[in-house]
């Protein structure tokens, strides 16, 4: 009889597990609460079961036990405790359920690390918003608030004041399945991701990657690079801390079989544990990054272990670099997406994952599941892999619908940045695409306002866009500033011209003042839109001028 493996999850991150299990000759039974999950059709058998329903999955798995050898596993989901429950109840290879809970509940996890004397932030847990007033903070600000039982950065943020603390805790509780949040000291320093296979107490490291985290107060991973570029002594300290954490959670008993994924920070005091999960990582790491860089497929090893076989193939035979980079959008509704095929054809690009479509609503990401897509590249040379992923990500251009006023609000409504300026750790969110120094802020404020020719009226807007010109802002365009995707100002302007099909010549302020009024001149509002929203903001502003909604910018037409 064909051996069967139950895989929890039919999303993108589980695609490699389904594929590899079938290549190994196992009959794949995939469970997901969503019957429309993207990889449901890959399975030999699909069953729609809520992955939180561990008892229901146990009953289902028991119905299969008499039909041959059986295993159960997951990768890139938050349901390693469900896997452990089923494995323990049915006597299948796995880890104890209690150990899986230690690695799933951040409150229990921190308690295990504390008891073992491992470097981990001081913390406290909160079970309701009503506890806020009576809770003793574990440390001085800044603090980090997060749900005890969610992944992908949902409900996780840094806070610098009591006002932010109350708001963030309510948000974290909303994202928690159990209605509990953890409050902990903020860890400063670069972050790393580790994947490992655990087999009868032995930990085999499959890879160490640099994580690239941006956009405080949230923790948005805009990419990762494998292998890490940090010095060997730092790597050794990070992995030693990770392995100690795996032991502390109870994942390495002599009969334990499974996987572990860790997020470790290298603080000024040394490595500290962010979290350790009893599964392989999501975020394209275990299924893509590690195999492309080293030739090792951690998921293959995890499947073999789950089926009662000793995992093999864990010795790297490649020394490539793999880089994953995300692309994002400012708020609005997508009108068009271009550059996808150019990105796919870029040298060294291996995969492109597009999570958006025309007509979708988009927002600036506050967690790691609200990005627009991801590029993965791989090359023998580190610089080539990084350049490939970043260039390909920049080649994907998202034009927003001018009818969506949310974008106009994002670009033009006054911001209360001055309320937070001067506070330690303050950072406005969402950030401007370009961060201007004080002198350029002054220069921008002095640029004349956008001037629309008299042919444009509120009754019958009719902008002759081919005659649009731009008042030059040489201090900005000649600067070395880059937006959060790495585009220079000049490159951003070129993208605006490419998308709109307009030449958009630049003229001096003196020439703008002597305009014959037969053409319109873009001034301060155009540059403000570019600073605030990058190429997307500038294109949106031009599109706005050509339709009924142009007056929502607050401009007065002469």
C-alpha angles and dihedrals in degrees: 000000000000114000115244132214126193112215119193112220134028099206130116093277092056094051094093092049092053092046095047094046090054091047088054089056099252123140104243120220110184124195127198136151089227114072089194094056109144097245099037089107093056093069125093085225129013126198125187104225128145106250090220089062097089093164092051091049090048091054091048093048091050089057088062100045096091093053098070143289112344136194136176130206146145138202128196096006131105094237106090088123090060089051090050092047092054094042092049095047094047098038094244125149110281145092130292115278092234091054090050089053089052088056095043103045112064092205092056090041094055090046090054092050092047092050090050092048093240124155105266132133121274108252151173132201130230125200101186141016088245090069094063097091094050099041119109109222113240094223143351120287135309096070134166123229122196141153113263092228115035137086139207093058093286110164093359121130146142119249129200103182143028091258091056090042094060093046095046095046092053088051093049092050089052090057095047119099090205096041094245133122135190125224115200143163115275116253115214122206144061119316131226136193124217130190122194143170118229115205122171092332096314118118118210114191112221099185149329120224136186112238117211108214123186146160108055139232080046125052106234117176106216091181148317135232127213125232104032118246093216123113120275093247090057091047091051092051092047094050093045090054091046094052091048089053092051089054092047092056092055095247096128106062116144092258097039119119124180144075140285133209123192139190109203128181124209102219127180086262093052134265117345127186116247095179142319122210129195094237142058117280130266122206091090091289108113094034100042120002099053096044093048092049102040108013088241119126107205090185091059090053092048091051093050090049092049089053092053097258127125107256116241137175093064097127110099115237098176130062099196129135120239120195127191119193131180131216123211143183140221115244121291144074121302114244099173140354119206137172097047097124092043088055092050091051095049112119114270095010109138104174142010120198114194115194098177139062137193110287095028122131113238134189138186104275120261092172139019097266097061099067121115099234149311139246124207122197132175132192140155088247122066096216093048093052094049094045091049096052094044095046092047091049090052091051092066107090124195118198116197128218111255089213091071106089092193087081092051090051090050092051104038113021111105114261125219095221092135089067091066102032113114094028114119112258093009115156123164116237129243089029124221114262087237120035107216122207117230096266093054091048088057091046092050092051090055096054112107116254123263110281119212119199117246091254087077114081135163089242095052114010108198112160117186093218096183089073096052115132132183128227103234121248099191096171088060100039093047093048124102092237118135132192122240090274092053099256118144120226091256091049090050092051090050090053090051090053091047095051097042096038089226125132092218097191117203120236133184123260089248092055090047091055091053093049116144089224092242091112137035124246125212113218139150097348092053093050091044090054090050093049093046101040106014119222089338092059094048093047091047090052092053091046089049092056091057097058146050094276098060092102090063087081089073093242117148115221115223 
